[in-house]
Amino acid sequence: MKKLFYFLSIAFIISSCATGGGGSGEVVGVLGRPLWYSTDPYGMLYIPAGGFNMGQSDQDVPLSHYNNAKTVSIGAFYMDQTEITNNEYRQFVFWVKDSIARRILGAEFPEEFLVETYDDELEVKDEEEWTLNWNARFEYISVNPSRGHNSEYAPLLAPMFLNESERFYNRKEIDTRKLMFEYYWVDLQEAAKKGRPLVKRISNTESDEDGEHRTKMKNPNMPFPAEPGEVRGKDLDLGVRNSKGQNNSIRGHEDRSRFIIKETINVYPDTLCWIHDFTYSNNEHMSNMYFWHPAYDDYPVVGVTWQQANAFNVWRTQLLNNWRKGHYQAFVQDFRLPSEAEWEYASRGGLDLSPYPWGGPYIRNSRGCFLGNFKPLRGRYMEDGGFHTVKANSYHPNDYGLYCMAGNVAEWCRTAYDESIYEYGHDMNTEYIYHALDHDPPSMKRKVIRGGSWKDIGYYLQTGSRSYEYQDTAKSYIGFRSVMNYLGRGGPNREGDF
């Protein structure tokens, strides 16, 4: 297979060189490019590009300092039809667990327990089949260490489990503190700055291997020194001066590696959030079962921080793009959290001036039934059909087909919270991104949450209502859903993109 691919690649390069300029000497573009057909990502819905009036549609005097409406335009994107569920997030947790196990076992794992998975350059086996096979083998070795030749490999996995002193009724369970996910992201906001970009160290490590390129100066001959924990990298002058003395002023970065940020994060949700969020309230049963029991598989995941939601989206992107690479398909845009403007636009479902995703101005239907999961009346939680959270596809979707854009759980947005964003935000894809550092004040670590939750009053269910939470906190009433930018024109009718 590799040889065939090699010869096909050579033939493609030769044919491109022969025909790249066009047989007629005209500019016809690079020949042999594949046609692009956009397919909707699984579980996502297409949200067409358009404009709307962003902001609170209901008067609220205490918040009037950012209550002004703003007309903005939003490009087309895909959005998850429901909030990310416990079972979907559990796939991420399992993947991290299995990747750690594979790294521990390495070449010492017997061949009969290995399934051919990835070839670095060419082949990718069926992801679902491989995952099931690996999980079966992992569980077999960890639970049955005394059967056959598995006994010599079981001790290698022992560090992944709780110590005997920490076990409850001697149950052999994974130590969730070991579920650390390593990933990378590119700080495009910093890279886009002109002149001398300043990059502050974000890595948690002080080691030379991981942190030195962001803690020490790359060029000691700069006119002014860097402060501790900072690196100032000058731009390269890529321009060329012609014989008349004119320079075309092309610039480039001296070292691009400093914009590649390494992160390591524990991926397990905070299951104790059900207890610490509410004082003098009996919620131990939710902490015990909510994330793991099959009864809650289709319920929205909670107890996930803003950073964990970002890590999930990086993993989801790599999972899909690795599969596409193995099937010789082009990469797609990254999964990410929605911006505040995207979230509000999608929540309105094309109903520009309506206060709720289903229209308005009422929060009940004609039969008196509540249309979302929130805290109705004087706090009688069960009046709307849900005591805590409900299944992610409950109630009726809005006109874009999105479920629970009001109530159930509030949802993380990528946007950093600022009261005056409507005043200075651009009217095209309005967004405000700030990567908070450890020494920043708490006010700089606030991220927007939207939609209201099962424990909120009806005001927060409105499409224009804003609130925030700190990026390093995990709550029993905050979840998230992913979006992906659309590749193409992205109008109401996508036929023009094909």
Secondary structure, DSSP 8 states (H G I E B T S, - for coil): -HHHHHHHHHHHHHHHHHHTT-TTSS----TT---------TTEEEE--EEEEES-SS--GGGGGG---EEEEE--EEEESS--BHHHHHHHHHHHHHHHHHHHHGGGS-GGG----B-SSS-B--HHHHHHHHHHHHHHHHH-TTSGGGGGTHHHHGGGB--GGG-STT---B-GGG-EEEEEEE-HHHHT--SS-EEE---S---HHHHHHHHS-S-TTSSS---TTEEE--EEE---B-TTS-B---EEES-GGGGEEEEEEE-S--TTHHHHTSTT---HHHHHHTTTSGGGTTSB--S--HHHHHHHHHHHHHHHHHHHHHTT-------B---HHHHHHHHHTT-TT-SBTTBSS-SB-TTS-BSSBS--TTT-GGGGT-SS---TT-S---TT--S-SSBSSEEEEEEE--TTHHHHS-SBS--------TTS-GGGGEEEEES--TTS-GGGGSTT--EEEETT---TTEE---EEE-SS---SSGGGG-
